């Protein structure tokens, strides 16, 4: 256990006078880090906890202006080296500061996830009055996890110390800014003001310049909500917003956290070289390949033509005989069906992408390889989830020369099925055998033109060489065959 660092943030109501403590005073101690958590997180997470506690409890507990913190710390010299453990040390600090409550935070790392435990301790009784554990994957989700913990441990009562009863305020204070208080249902929604992320709800934003602002609220599984508000000097805008649930999703998605990986291989075809560094953004990706039954809903709604022989028509087999253009049309249809903005604009045979869209699309070749390899949980297997093709793939040696039901083999470390074998999967990119020589590092989308589109993963008719995570294939975009299908992805918050 790391030694408790004596950086103390005291939340007290203070106005150029001595500190005024009461039964609703809170002290937030610096976060305690587990052995696997980088030391750089200490100040960052402590600041997030401070901000969250301040925003959530300021109307009910005594708080201090944050810019006084450093000057207060300079006056505190307190040694607890002789105490037996961090908990008793924290209680001693609380007594020294005349605080009624302490907020204690501990962060541990388990694999790629962070476990965040926040407790509210009564200094007088030494009892833990609130405790909550949450999990996060990255710094953005750490913010949400901390807010969830704080909201669950701090009881909000009608109590609020009135400033006028404690200090003599100047007769007139000119206030040139306003503030806005946003509450949402569901709570924890992401809040964007003029396209800048401000955190999650409930949220109070202070010192805002007067004027009109555009607010967008986002929460996975709910329709995005856009509203306008006007900030006025010296006033608080109160917004209570309710998001509408999206229709039930047709495709089961898995969240894939972005990251950096080495794309390509020196053990495959020349087109897989050179191995190069690529950074991928967060996305949602289909757990399975799109099935025949899912595609037939699209056909029924749109009147699109489709034909496949009876042996391929099982509802839970991957759909085949699909051109690259057919896959794009399906993506746009599914986006509209689930109230997302379409990712593609298809006009006169040309396709344009809408990069700000939250709708369904095909994966890029780089996204596909990153996902097949297991994303951040990549364990270096040759095929998607195993070094044994029979474990994870339907291919030439075991397929009986036909497609099979989705999910019939072992999933990879991301929980994705059939990334190796069953059917090739369309990707967005044009094919160029030399593209890796000139590929961009951040979220590459392939060449600007070409004759063929990338397909990945191999199929029921492939030998094991083409089942590898790094193996590249290609087909004409207007081509369709019994060994080509697709899966969909959707952008996630960055």
ABEGO torsion letter per residue (X at the ends): XBBBBBBBBBBBBBBGBBBBBBAABBBBBBBBBBAABBAAAAAAAAAAAAAAAAAAAAAABBBBBAAAAAAAAAABBBBAAABABAAAAAAAAAAAAGBABBBBBBBBBBEABBBBBBBBBBAAAGBBABBBBBBBABAAAAAAAAAAAAAAABBBBABBBBAAAABBBBABBBBABBBBBBBBOBBGBBBBBGGBBAEBOBBBBBGBBBEBBBBBBBBBGBBBBBBBBBBBBGBBBBBBBBBBBBBBBABBBBBBBBEBBBBEBAABBAAAOBBBBBBBBBBBBBABBBBAAAAAAAAAAAGBBBBBBAAAABAABBBBGBBAAAAAAAAAAAAAAAGBBBABBBBGGBBBBBAABABBBBBBAAAAAAAAAGEAABAGBABBGBABAAAABBBAAAAGGBBBBBGABBBBAAGBBGABEGBBBBBABBBBAAAAAABBABGBAEBABEABBBBBGEBAABBAAAABAABBBBBBAABBBAABBBBBBBBBBX
